[in-house]
Amino acid sequence: MPADPSTYTNPPWDLSDPALLKSFAYVGGRWTTGTAAEALAVTDPADGKKLGEVASLSSQDSVAAVDAAQMAFSSWSSLLPQQRASILRRWFGLMVEHREDLARIITLEQGKPISEARGEIDYGASFLEFYAEETKRPNIESVTSHLPDAEVEIWREPVGVAALITPWNFPVAMLTRKAGAALAAGCTIVAHPSAETPFSALALAELSERAGVPPGVFNVVTGAARAVVAPWMEDSRVRAVSFTGSTEVGKLLYKQGAETIKRLVLELGGHAPFIVFADANLEQAVNEAIEAKFATSGQDCLGANRFFVERSVYDAFCKRFAARAAALSVGRGMDDPDIGPLMNAKAMAKQKEHVTDAVKKGARILTGGKRHALGALFFEPTVLADVPADALVMQEETFGPVAAIAPFDAEAEVLNRANDTEYGLVAYLHTQDPRRIYRASRALQFGMIAVNRTKVTGAPIPFGGMKQSGLEREGSRLGMEAFTEVKYVCRDWA
């Protein structure tokens, strides 16, 4: 059984509201350790020190969470949309009020710089605000009848219980983006946060309770994914599953969901190309490239992985980009550096593997290339030039602070190279030619195209990818569709 946070002898949290720090799961409106006596330790990736622990619930407890969500579904879905909207709006307000505490929790358990964590809270809260408004909109749609003496209507109704499975890199925003849409649609929720960053989700559960979310509507089940998620995939009462994470796990969930024909929202891996044409504003392209590669220490599915630069400006771009990368500060998240630690040893091993492989195949290290002196999970901001197409870093998502650059000579060539991947989440394009912008945006096989900028996401836009980067969209009105069923009613006043 996990220790109560109030008993920690030397807590690093220093929260203004200590009640936000929870170590129990939240099921049916109650804080619980479930039937399991085990606990999951949570460590600070900056130094490996233990931050605390949370309850590790069993498969039996996971089913009990579905029981609670199913029991709450009828009353929650029957509320007036305005009532659900009011609750979501209060939840949004509480996130804004507790922004600093929530950001601190993220930074301590995930490692990202505190300024980025504050940005994540703002981003995450925006989904609750947005869906508080959208709650009122998916109403009856009018359709002109195709039959004499008949009235035709199309209704959107909530599917039922939705399972939300969230990753460690954005532990708040990925949960609110999913939960806002599901709750607005009238669904109830069972959520499983990453075992590496559970405290953020539990803090959101505390605020949801304060906002007036009824018992059983929003459940957070902590524990090992195998114990918690597997029963949900088998349970026919769980009608929708929304997952953000690796393509490998997404494929597994896709297979498991087939047995009960679940609605699936899969936001999976990325392998983003960053294309710079010779007519681009080079200084702007370098600035945006730094942001696209090194935000969240490169641990972002939107992170640029493959940099393609037109040959006539290739050397100039490489020189400026490497100089900017070398100047980035590295440190603990609470010190607000440019680059924080990686999440775990597996991530560190991948950076080393990709750099070693690229150099072996002919790439040049312009800066970085090895573990940082700060500690086991810190990696130097790294820029590789002349990276061949068969290097691992050009084939796989690196998910870390390693940038791989290669030259190109023609538009058709670079578009083909950019599309030569099974991933299709986002592509970055830098050029001043409006005709090329149109051609390239059409040709690039990615769900999102960022032209002469990096930041493109937000609550009003449909976030998602093509090919093996996922299914469906999150955010925007489209984000609610997977959580609703369409019902057609044709009636005659006999």
N, C-alpha and C positions, 0 to 999 in steps of 0.2 A: 504494500500500500504506500502511495507517495506521501511524503511529508507535507504538512500544511505550509504554504509560503510564509505565514507569520512566524513560523518556528525556525526559519533559516538563520543561522548564526551570523553570517556575513553576507547579506544579500547585496548584489551589485546593482539592483534595479533602481533604487532611489526614486520611486514613483510618487507623484503628488497624490494619487488615489491608489493606495496599495490594494484595494479591493478588486482592482482590475487583474491582478495576478492570481490565476486559478490553477490548481493542480489536479482537479477532478474533472471528469467528463460532464457534459450537460445534456441530460436526457429527460424528456417529459417535464421540463420545468424544474428539475432537481439536479443538484451537483452530486455526482455519484462516482464511486470507484468500481461499481458493477460487481460481478462475482469473482473477478480475478484479483489475486493478491499481488500481482506484479506491477512494476512501475517502469516507465521509460525515462532514462536520464537525458537531459538536454544540456548541451555544452556550448560555450562561446567559441566560435570557430577562430577567433583571433588568438586564443591561447590554449584552447582545449580544456579550460576549467569548467567544472560543473556549475551550471546556473540553477538547476533545480530538477524536478522530475514531475511527470504527470502519470495519471492512471493508464494502465494498458488493459483495455477492455477485451473481453473474450467474444467469441462468435455468438454465444448465447446473449451477451449484452447487446451485440450489434442487432440481433433480431428484435430485442426489446425496444431498441430505438425506432425500428420500423413500426412496431406495435403502437408506440406513442405517436408517431407521425400520422399513421393511418387513423388513429382515434381522433386526432385533432383536425383531420382534413375536412370533414363535413362542415364544421362550424367556421373554420377559416375561409373556405371557399365560398361560404354563404354570406360572408360579410359584404356590406356595400363596398364597392371599389373605393369610395371616399374614406371609408374607415381603414382599409388596408393602407391607403395612401398616407393617412395621418400618422399611422404607426411607423411607416418607413421614413417619413419626414422627421419624426422625433429621433429615430435611430441615427439618421444623418446628422442632426444637430448635436447629438451626444458624441459622435465621432469627432466633429469639429471642436467641441468643447475639450475633449481629452486628447487632442492631436499630439501633444508633446509626449505624454505617457505612452500612447500607442506606438509612436515612432521609436521611442527608446526600447520598447519591447522588441520591435522588429530588429533594430540594430544589434542588440545584445544576442539574440538567438540566431540571426541570419548573417550578421557581419557587415551589411552594407553601410556606407557612410550615412551619418544621421540626417544630413540634408536630403539625401535620396529617400530615406525612410519617411521624412516629413512629406516629401512629394508623393510617396505611395499612399499615405493617409489621405491626402487631398484627392488623389485619383480614385482611391477606393470609396471614399465618402460620396464622390460625385455620382456613382452608380445608384446609391440609395436615393439620392435627390432626384436623379433622372427617372428612375422607375416609380418613385412616388407619384410623378405626373403621368407616366405611361399606364399606371394602374387603371386610370379612369377611361382609357381610350379604346382598348380592344373590345368594342361593343358589338351589338348585332349589326351585320352588314346587310344592306338592302340589295336585292337582286330582282330584276324585272322577270316576271313569271313567263315561262315558255309554254304554260298550259292554261286553257280557258278556265275561268272560275276558280283559280288556285292562287294562293299567296305563298311566296317563297322567301325563306330567311336562311341566313348562314350565321351560326353562333360559334364563338370560341369559348371553350370550357377548359379548366385546368385538368391536366392528365392524372394528377394524384400525388403520390409521394415521389420526390426527386432526390437522388443521391448526388452529392457534390464532392468531388475528390480533388484536392488542391495541392499545389507544389510548395517547395520551400523558398523559391526565389522571390515570389511576391505573395507572402502568406496572408496579407489583408486584402489586397486589391482583387486577387483571383477569387476569393470567397465572396466578397460583396458584389462583384460583377455577376456571379452566378446566382447568388441568393436574392439580390434585388429583382432580377428577372423572374425567378421562380415564385417568389412571394407575391410579386405584383400580379402574376398570372393566377394566383389562388392555390398554388401548390404548397405542400408542407415539405420539410427538408430533413434529411439525415446527411451530415457533413463529416468528412474524414480529412483532417489536416495532415500534412507531412509530419512524420514522427520527429523530424529535426527542428520543426518550428511550430509546435502546438500552442504555445502561450499566446500568440497573436489571435488565433481563432477563438480561444477561450475568453480572451478579453472582449472580443466582439460579442460572444454569447452573453457575457455579463451586461453589456450595453443594450443588447436586444431585449433582455428581461426588463431593464429600466425603461426602455422605450414602450413597453406594453405588448411585445410579441407574446401571444398566449402560450401556455405550456404545451409542449409537443409539436409546436409549429416549426421551431428551429432547434435542431438537436446536433450537438458536436460530440462525436465519438472518437476519442483518442485511443491509440494502440497500434499494433503492427498491422500493416495493410492486408496481409494475408488473412488475419483473423476477422478484421472489420469489414472489408470490402467484399470478400468472397460470398458471404451470405446475402448481401444485397444483390449481387449479380444473379443469384439463384431465385430470389424472392419475386414472385409475380406481382406483388403489391408495389414494388418499386418500378414505376412506369417510365422514368427518365433518369439517365445518368449523364452528368456533365463532368468531364475529366480534363485537367490540364497537366501535361507531363510528357514523357518520352513517347516516341512513335512505337517503340517496342511494347510498352505497357498498353498503349492505346489499341494496338492490334489484338492483344490478349483480351481486353475488355470488349472489343468488338465481337470476338468469337463467343465470349461468355454471354453477352447480351442477346445473342441470336436465339437462345433457347426460349426466352420469354418475350421476344420481339420488343425490346426496350427502345425508347427514343434515346439517341445518343448525340451528345455534343462533345466533340473531341478537338481540343486545341493542343496540337502535338509539336514535334520538333520543327526547327527552321534551319536554313542554310543560306542566309541572305547574301545576295550579290550587291556590291557597291560599285557602281559604274561611273567613271569620270571621263567625259569626252574633252577633247582639247579646247573647246570653246567655253568650258565651264569657268566660273569664277573660282580660281584655284584656292584662294585663301578661304572662301566660304566652304569649298569642298573639303579642305583639310579640317576646318573647324567641325563640320558636320560628321566627318569620318571619325574623329576622336569621340564624339558623343555616341555615334552609332556602334562603335566597337567597345568602348571601355565603361559605359554606364553599367551599374550593378556588377562591376568587375568582370564584365563580359558574360555574366551568367543570366542571359536574357534570350528568350527565343526570337526576339526581334533583333538581336545583335548581328551586326554585319560580320560575315565570316570570310568572304572571298572578295578581294578588292581588284577590280579590273580598271586599268588606267591607260588611256590612249598614249601610244608610244612617244609622241612629240612632247608630252608634258610629264612623262613617266618619271624621269630622274628628278625633276623639280618637285613633283608630288611626294615621292619617296623621301626626299631629303627633309621637306617641311614636316611631313607626317611623323617621321622617326624622331625628329627633334622635339616635336610637341609631346609625343608619347614618352620620350625619355625624361621630360620635365614633370610628368605626372607624379603626384605624391602618393606614397603607399603607407598605410597605417591602419590602426584600429578604427572601427566605424565611429566610435564615440568621439574620436579626435577629428572627424570630418575630413578625411583625406579624399583624393580623387579615386583611389583604388583600395578596396578593403580585402579581407581574406576570401579565399575560396571556401566552399561549403564543407568539403570533406576530402579525404585522402584520394578517393576515386577521381575527383575533379583535378586534383594536383597531378595524378599519374597521367591523365589524358593530355594535359598541357605539355608535359615532358615528352610523351610519346609523339605528339604531333610535331614538336620542334625538332626532335632528333630525326624523325623520318624525313621531314622536309629538307633539312641540311644534308642528310645522306643522299638525297635525290637532286641536290644542286642548288638549293635555296641559300641566300645570304642572310645572316642575322644583322639587321641594321641597329637594333637596340634590344636589350633584355635577353631573353632566351633561357633563363634558369630561375630556380627558386630564389625568392628574396631573402635577404639575411634576417628579416624580422621574425620569421617563424615557419613552422611546418606547412601552413596552408596559405602562405603569401607567395605569389608568383610575380615576377617583374613584368611590367607592361612591355610587350614584345612585338616587334615588327620584322617580318620576313619579306624579302624581295626576291624576285625571279623564281617564284614558287611554281613548280611544274604541275600540270593537271592531274598527274597520278599520285601526288602527295596526299597523305591522309587528311591533312588540314583542308584540302580542296574537295575532299570526298565526304567528310563527316562534319557534323556540328561540333565545334571545339568547346563551346560553352565556357569560355574563359578569356583572359586578356591577351590573346595571341592573334595578330592580324597578318593575313597572307596576301601579298600583292603580286600581280602578274600584268605584263603589258598586253595590249591588243592593237590591231591595225585597222580594223574595219567594223562598221556598225553591225552588219549581219553576223560577223564572227563573234563579237562579244555577246550579242543576244542569244546566239546558240549556246555559247559557253555558260551563260547565266542560267539558261533553262535546262542545262544538262545535269539535272538532279531530280531525285524523287520528292524533294521538298518544294513547297510553294507558298510560304507564309508572307514574306515581305521582300521587296526589292527596292534599292536606293539608286536613284538616277540623277546625275548632275550634267546639265547641258543648258545652253541658252537658246537653242534652236527650237521654236515652237512646233515645227513639223516633226522634228526628231522626237520631241517629247511625246507627241501623239503616237507616232509609229512604235516607239519603244514601249510605251505604256500598254498599247494593244498587244504587242508581241510577247511581253514578259508574262510567264505563266505563274503568277503569284496573286494571292488574294488581296494584297495591299501594295500600292506603289507610292513611294515617297519621292517627290521631285524637288530637288534643290533644298531639301530639308530633311530632318531626322524625325522629329516628333510629329506623329500623325494620329495617335490613338486618343480616345476619349469616349465618354459615355454615349454620345449621340451617333457614333459610327459603328458599322458592322465589322467586328474584329474576327479574323479567321483566315484560313489558307486553303490552297488547292492541293491536289494530289495527296501525298502522305503527310501533309501538315495538318490534316484534320477534316472534320465534318461540321457543317452548320456554322452559325455565327454567334458571337457574344457581343453584348452592347447593342445599342439602337433598339428600335422596335422589333427588329428581326430576332433579337436575343430572347424574346418571349415565346417565339413560335414553337420551339422544341418542348416547351412546358404547357402547350395547349393542344387540345383536340378540336378538329373542325366538325361541327354537327350541322347537317342540312335538314331543314324542316319544310315540308310542303303540305299545306293544309287547305281544306275546303270547308266552308261554313255550311255544312249540310243540315 
